[in-house]
Amino acid sequence: MCGTEKKTALILERLGVLQSGHFRLTSGRHSDKYMQCARLFEHPQETTELCFSLAENFREDGVSLVAGPALGGIIMAYEVARALGVRNVFAERENGVMTFRRGFSIFPGDRVLVVEDVVTTGGSAKEVVSLVREAGGEVAGVGAIVVRSTGTVEFGAPFHPLLSLDVLSWDEKECPLCRDGVPIVKPGSREFKRANV
């Protein structure tokens, strides 16, 4: 673990961002760990510190705009853009489809850095990457606070997380926590219900 990863891990541990239990992730997979990055964003000083560290990975890449998916990427996009001295926008779901609203524009030729708080499968970030390309922008890279995947997530652009965690996740049918009857929680920013599986 390099210096940046150690610093990131210490901050996330100290703030109680990493949670243990039985969780249904946004991807639909189940895990015994969950990164509640909203807890990080309660703390402006640490948020700024980590977002500025993330920005350093892209400082020489000619980024002209930072974009993130709502909700996790809104504060990140702002802070990373502030570190780079560029504009920022966010994408949000409308009728279940990720889109840029509120008059946000990506101009042909914009070099866009897409940021997300936690990447598991990369689904939300990939949707934003597609939106950027559809608008004629060029994806300069993708950045995240944490990638929590045992495999490689591909975006078709350079990907730089501050911290990589090998956190296990399972398909619902293969989940040992479900087999043991452990109650499941669907955390995060999308609509959820507590349920037993």
C-alpha positions as CSV (number, residue, x, y, z in Angstrom):
1,M,0.0,0.0,0.0
2,C,1.5,3.3,-1.1
3,G,1.5,6.5,1.0
4,T,-1.7,7.9,-0.6
5,E,-3.5,4.6,-0.1
6,K,-2.4,4.5,3.6
7,K,-3.5,8.1,4.2
8,T,-6.9,7.4,2.5
9,A,-7.4,4.2,4.5
10,L,-6.6,6.0,7.8
11,I,-9.0,8.8,7.0
12,L,-11.9,6.5,6.0
13,E,-11.3,4.3,9.0
14,R,-11.2,7.2,11.4
15,L,-14.5,8.7,10.1
16,G,-16.3,5.3,10.2
17,V,-16.9,5.2,6.4
18,L,-16.3,1.5,6.1
19,Q,-19.3,-0.5,7.6
20,S,-19.8,-4.2,8.3
21,G,-23.0,-6.2,8.0
22,H,-25.1,-7.6,5.1
23,F,-25.6,-5.1,2.3
24,R,-27.3,-5.1,-1.1
25,L,-25.1,-2.9,-3.3
26,T,-26.3,-0.6,-6.0
27,S,-25.1,-3.2,-8.5
28,G,-27.5,-5.8,-6.9
29,R,-24.6,-7.8,-5.5
30,H,-24.4,-8.6,-1.8
31,S,-21.4,-7.9,0.5
32,D,-20.4,-8.0,4.1
33,K,-18.8,-4.5,3.8
34,Y,-20.1,-1.2,2.6
35,M,-18.4,2.1,2.0
36,Q,-20.7,4.9,3.2
37,C,-18.8,7.7,1.6
38,A,-21.5,10.2,2.5
39,R,-19.9,10.0,6.0
40,L,-16.7,11.3,4.4
41,F,-18.6,14.3,3.0
42,E,-19.7,15.3,6.5
43,H,-16.1,16.4,7.0
44,P,-15.1,19.2,4.6
45,Q,-11.4,19.3,5.6
46,E,-10.9,15.5,4.9
47,T,-13.1,15.7,1.8
48,T,-11.0,18.5,0.4
49,E,-7.8,16.7,1.3
50,L,-8.8,13.5,-0.5
51,C,-10.3,15.2,-3.6
52,F,-7.1,17.3,-4.0
53,S,-5.0,14.1,-3.8
54,L,-7.2,12.6,-6.5
55,A,-6.9,15.7,-8.7
56,E,-3.1,15.3,-8.6
57,N,-3.4,12.1,-10.7
58,F,-4.9,14.2,-13.5
59,R,-3.1,17.6,-13.1
60,E,-1.1,17.2,-16.4
61,D,-4.0,15.7,-18.5
62,G,-5.5,19.0,-19.8
63,V,-8.8,18.5,-17.9
64,S,-11.3,21.3,-18.7
65,L,-14.4,19.9,-16.8
66,V,-15.1,17.5,-14.0
67,A,-18.4,15.5,-14.0
68,G,-19.8,13.1,-11.5
69,P,-23.0,11.1,-11.0
70,A,-25.5,12.2,-8.4
71,L,-25.4,11.8,-5.5
72,G,-21.9,10.5,-4.6
73,G,-20.1,12.4,-7.4
74,I,-21.6,15.9,-6.8
75,I,-19.4,17.0,-3.9
76,M,-16.4,15.2,-5.4
77,A,-16.8,16.8,-8.8
78,Y,-16.9,20.3,-7.1
79,E,-13.9,19.7,-5.0
80,V,-11.8,18.0,-7.7
81,A,-12.7,20.8,-10.1
82,R,-11.7,23.4,-7.5
83,A,-8.4,21.7,-7.1
84,L,-7.9,21.7,-10.9
85,G,-9.3,25.2,-11.4
86,V,-12.0,24.1,-13.9
87,R,-15.8,23.8,-14.2
88,N,-17.8,21.0,-12.8
89,V,-21.2,19.4,-13.5
90,F,-23.2,16.4,-12.3
91,A,-25.5,13.9,-14.0
92,E,-28.6,12.6,-12.3
93,R,-31.4,10.2,-13.1
94,E,-34.5,11.3,-14.8
95,N,-37.1,8.5,-15.2
96,G,-34.3,6.0,-14.4
97,V,-31.9,7.3,-17.0
98,M,-28.7,9.2,-16.2
99,T,-28.7,12.6,-17.9
100,F,-27.3,16.1,-17.6
101,R,-30.0,18.5,-16.5
102,R,-30.2,22.0,-15.0
103,G,-28.6,23.6,-18.1
104,F,-25.4,21.8,-17.7
105,S,-23.4,21.5,-21.0
106,I,-20.5,19.5,-22.3
107,F,-18.9,21.1,-25.3
108,P,-17.3,19.2,-28.2
109,G,-13.6,19.0,-27.3
110,D,-14.0,19.3,-23.5
111,R,-11.6,17.0,-21.7
112,V,-13.7,15.6,-19.0
113,L,-12.6,13.9,-15.8
114,V,-15.4,11.7,-14.4
115,V,-15.3,11.2,-10.7
116,E,-17.3,8.9,-8.3
117,D,-17.0,8.2,-4.6
118,V,-17.0,4.4,-4.6
119,V,-16.7,2.1,-7.7
120,T,-17.8,-1.5,-7.5
121,T,-18.9,-2.4,-11.1
122,G,-18.4,1.1,-12.3
123,G,-22.0,1.3,-13.5
124,S,-22.9,4.9,-12.7
125,A,-19.5,6.2,-13.8
126,K,-19.8,4.3,-17.0
127,E,-23.1,6.0,-17.7
128,V,-21.5,9.4,-17.2
129,V,-18.6,8.4,-19.4
130,S,-21.2,7.5,-22.2
131,L,-23.0,10.8,-21.7
132,V,-19.7,12.7,-22.1
133,R,-18.8,10.9,-25.3
134,E,-22.4,11.4,-26.7
135,A,-22.0,15.1,-26.1
136,G,-18.7,15.2,-28.1
137,G,-16.5,15.4,-25.0
138,E,-13.3,13.5,-24.5
139,V,-12.9,11.4,-21.3
140,A,-9.6,12.4,-19.9
141,G,-9.9,9.8,-17.1
142,V,-12.0,8.4,-14.3
143,G,-11.2,8.9,-10.6
144,A,-12.6,7.5,-7.4
145,I,-12.0,7.6,-3.7
146,V,-12.3,3.8,-3.4
147,V,-12.6,0.9,-5.9
148,R,-14.0,-2.0,-4.1
149,S,-13.7,-4.7,-6.7
150,T,-11.6,-7.9,-6.9
151,G,-11.6,-7.6,-10.7
152,T,-10.5,-4.8,-13.0
153,V,-13.1,-2.1,-13.9
154,E,-12.6,-0.8,-17.4
155,F,-13.7,2.6,-18.5
156,G,-11.8,3.0,-21.8
157,A,-9.9,5.8,-20.1
158,P,-7.2,6.0,-17.4
159,F,-8.7,5.0,-14.0
160,H,-7.1,6.2,-10.7
161,P,-8.7,5.4,-7.4
162,L,-7.1,6.6,-4.2
163,L,-7.7,3.3,-2.5
164,S,-8.3,-0.3,-3.8
165,L,-10.1,-2.6,-1.5
166,D,-10.6,-6.3,-2.1
167,V,-14.0,-6.5,-0.6
168,L,-15.9,-9.7,-1.4
169,S,-19.3,-9.5,-3.0
170,W,-21.7,-12.2,-4.2
171,D,-24.5,-12.7,-6.5
172,E,-27.7,-13.0,-4.4
173,K,-28.0,-16.8,-5.2
174,E,-24.5,-17.4,-4.0
175,C,-24.5,-15.1,-0.9
176,P,-23.5,-17.0,2.3
177,L,-25.1,-14.3,4.5
178,C,-28.4,-14.9,2.8
179,R,-28.0,-18.7,3.4
180,D,-27.3,-17.9,7.1
181,G,-30.5,-15.7,7.3
182,V,-28.6,-12.5,8.1
183,P,-31.0,-9.5,7.6
184,I,-30.0,-7.4,4.6
185,V,-29.8,-3.6,4.2
186,K,-29.8,-1.6,1.0
187,P,-27.9,1.5,1.9
188,G,-26.9,4.4,-0.4
189,S,-28.7,7.2,-2.1
190,R,-31.3,5.3,-4.1
191,E,-34.6,4.2,-2.7
192,F,-34.2,1.2,-0.4
193,K,-36.1,-1.0,2.0
194,R,-35.0,-3.3,4.8
195,A,-35.8,-6.9,3.9
196,N,-34.9,-10.4,4.8
197,V,-33.7,-12.5,1.9
